[in-house]
Amino acid sequence: MAGFAVVGVAFGMARFCFGLTLPGIRQDLGLSELLLGFIASASFVGYLGGLLLSGVLAARRGPRAPTTVGGVCGVLGCAVVAAAPTAPLLTLGAVLAGSSAGWVWAPYFEIVERLAPEPVRPRLLALIATGVSAGLVLVGLFVLVAGVSGWRLAWAGVGVAAAVAVLVNLRWVPLLPPPPPPRGTVTTVDGGVLKVAAVRPLVFVTVAFAACAFYLVFAADAARAGGLEDSAGALLYVVLGVSGLVAVVAQRAVAALGAERMAAVCLGAFGASLGILGGANHLLWAVLGSAILFGSAFATGSAVFSIWVTQVFPAEPASAFTALFVAGAVSSIVTPTVVGALLTYSDLGTVLLVGAALTVGIAAAIAAPRRRDLRPGA
């Protein structure tokens, strides 16, 4: 439950609250599209920083330490955003809040592995991962109640939720000693991240992170640009979070289709959801339909990617997972700034349609049959 709470607040709320409250922030502070895109990218820089530093801190202080730091970053970041009168302070708060997700994800895998018997680990990890969907639902409800003009109140609510999660984490998660040094690194085991079989997972995670950043930062704005009520963006997040519960069948889907094909299906769904949002953002049923499609692919894709990585890197999946996630984090950083720059020349609907076409095309390339790898062990 502690992992469920911290991951839910960090990933489902603090990391993506900026996109949901973007219309209100623009309206209140009068910021340009380019600057808003830059701030969104900065929040993903915070995520990358937390991701890289989490392992360092866990190696010195044990796995509970980075989960606590992540929760505190969420509290401080949300408080700064809620009170920010200017763009620089808003950026600082967004970076701190965004970093919370990077700090907390990997340590819970270590905590579960060290505390729980092997038969119950999958169920515990699934419960922790479900916190993301619960967090998206909760942040959507916060904004739905506060309204667009009450974006500061919504951020304050996320900060309170983060504080509760920190206390729960300190109360229920034991203080474990640092883990023993790893036996090797991902760059030396099984051919490293540059092995031929790793190319498609690398492409997938890079494009998937870009699509997620695009959708979750600009979806609420797209609904508002289509003439829908301000509440449509918040309702979109609620629907998105609920639809993420479909991830419980991910393992069965992988068994039926294979991890690679299932990843391509998820990436295609990301593209379709971007296309629906870009072409029919004036229709509430279409916007919510895109949220259902995206939420299902978002949750399922995360689970499928984890399985895929263990198949490609059976010796050290955790190291490979982190290395590939760094590539995805860099993609998340670049995407909002690029979109913000494009919006100075074009409308959001057109940019969404272009992003959808690129995403679907890459999904088709991943799903395409390939010749037998020529490199031994690839």
Buried (B, 14 or more C-beta within 10 A) or exposed (E): EBBBBBBBBBBBBBBBBBBBBBBBBBBBBEBEBBBBBBBBBBBBBBBBBBBEBBBEBBBEBBBBBBBBBBBBBBBBBBBBBBEBEEBEEBBBBBBBBBBBBBBBBBBBBBBBBEBBEEEEBEEBBBBBBBBBBBBBBBBBBBBBEBBBEBBBBBBBBBBBBBBBBBEBBBEEBEEBEBBEEEEEEBEEBBBBBEBEBBBBBBBBBBBBBBBBBBBBBBBBBBBBBBEBEBBBBBBBBBBBBBBBBBBBEBBEBBEEBBBBBBBBBBBBBBBBBBBBBBBBBBBBEBBBBBBBBBBBBBBBBBBBBBBBBBBBBEEBBBBBBBBBBBBBBBBBBBBBBBBBEBBEEEEBBBBBBBBBBBBBEBBEBBBEEEEEEEEEEB
